[in-house]
Every structure is written in structure tokens, then in C-alpha cells.
Amino acid sequence: MDDTTSDLITKNLVFSICGVHSHAKQKGHSPVNVFWSSLSHYEQGSYVEAFELLGSRNGRNTFLQHITGDVPEVSEMTNPNLQLLLVVPLLRRMGKLALARGDVQMEVLFNCFGMISEQIGPESCREYAIHMMLPIYKVCEGFVGKVVSAEIKELASKARDAVRGVLGVDHFVKAYNEVRKSIEDKRDKRKRSEKLTAVINPVSCEEETKNCSQTPCPQEEENNNDEDGDMEKVMSCRQDGQVFVRD
């Protein structure tokens, strides 16, 4: 991918996500289920189709739970606004895809996050901070699970500084520490699971350890099995020679 194409994709993503953010902010004064009931059948279908294209079952299910009022007692977003329900799945999917792919995608991601944070401002940036900081933290602190070039680490550092400049030091430190704790908790949970497996089935554990030592262990990354849709057609597509983002 050349620089021109990369720049077009970046601008399209920033424009689209900021557009979704602004739209959700304007419509988000009412409860989510009230907003949903005000839409036509065609409009409702467009929202559902967008989640299908995104490939985020978690995001789709969370959205559907809140529009129907069928929210579990233990929910990641107990009282979300429309912005969180629509924008957060986009940010999370972009982060997962970029870290799983390569330098080009990570470059687009970090440029996007820096530009998005500057455009939406401090208050809105605080709502998305943890989700934007997760891939940035993983690259800056070496938790990607693979070798990352110095150039990409520098871009991640610039994106981190851009987000910090918008958030302010106190809010940035809070978000950064929450991301760190989340990653540490997942690592501790994995280690406890491995110890339990070693006690219950030592032969299986030994074989798994051998396989993991031969290939980069994917368990440092978040479980992406729930979001195995093809985000390529969401992040960027070509039609009539133009790069665009599919809504």
C-alpha cells in the first residue's frame, strides 16, 4: 500500500468515526431503546447490517441487549450512551485488526487515533480513552506478541502523546493504568489456568507448552474468536478508483 492510499484510508476512517460520534451525540439524549423505536424499519436494518459488516458479535449483542432492555446484571457497559454503543466497537475492532496484521495497518491506526482524539475533544476522548490506549499501550510496552519496528513504536508514542495532550495528564494516567491492570489481570488469569491444567492434565499441558515455545504465543492478545468478521471491507475498499469506508 502506497502513502497516498494509506493517507486516504486514514482520512476516511477519521471522517467516518467522527461522523458516527457526532451523530450518536446528537441522538443520544434519549434512552437507547427510545432512540431505536424512533427509527424506521429500514434504518434499523442498516444499523444491524453495519454490525454484521464490522464482524463484532460482542458489539452487536451488547447493542441489541440495550435496545431491547434485556441487559445482563453483569455488563461491560451498564449504562452506556449511544456513542459508546456505536463508536467503541469500531475503535476496538480497528485496534485488534491492526495489531494482527502489520506495520501498514498499525500506522493507519495510530494516525487515526491521534487525529480522532484531537477532533472530538477532551470530554468525548475520555469516554473512548481506554479503547484507544489499549493497542497504543501494547506497542509501546511490548505486549504485541511479535516484533514491531522502531518506526511503528515511534508512531505509537506520538499517538500516545496526542491522546495525552487532549486528555490532560490526570485522565491520561488513569486510562493508562486501567489498561495496564486489564492486561496484567488477563495474564494472571492465563497463568492460573495453565497451573490448573498442569495439575489436572500434565501431559496435555506439556504438549501445549512445547507448541507455544515453537510459535509466537497468541495468548498475550485478547481473544478475537468473537470477532472473526472480515474488517478489511469495513476499514477500506476500492470502488471506481476511490478508497472509501463502508458504513
Buried (B, 14 or more C-beta within 10 A) or exposed (E): EEEEBBEBBBBBBBBBBBEBBBBBBEBBEEBBEEBBEEBEEEEBEEBEEBBEBBBBBBBBEBBBBBBEEEBEEEEEBEEBBBBBBBBBBBBBBBBBBBBBBBEBBBBBBBBBBBBBBBBBEEEBBBBBBBBBBBBBBBBBEEBBBEEBEEEBBEBBBBBBEBBBBBBEEEBBEBBBEBBBEBBEEBEEEEEEEBEEBBEEEEEEBEEBBEEEEEEEBEBBBBEBEEBEBEBEEBBBBEEEEEBBBBE
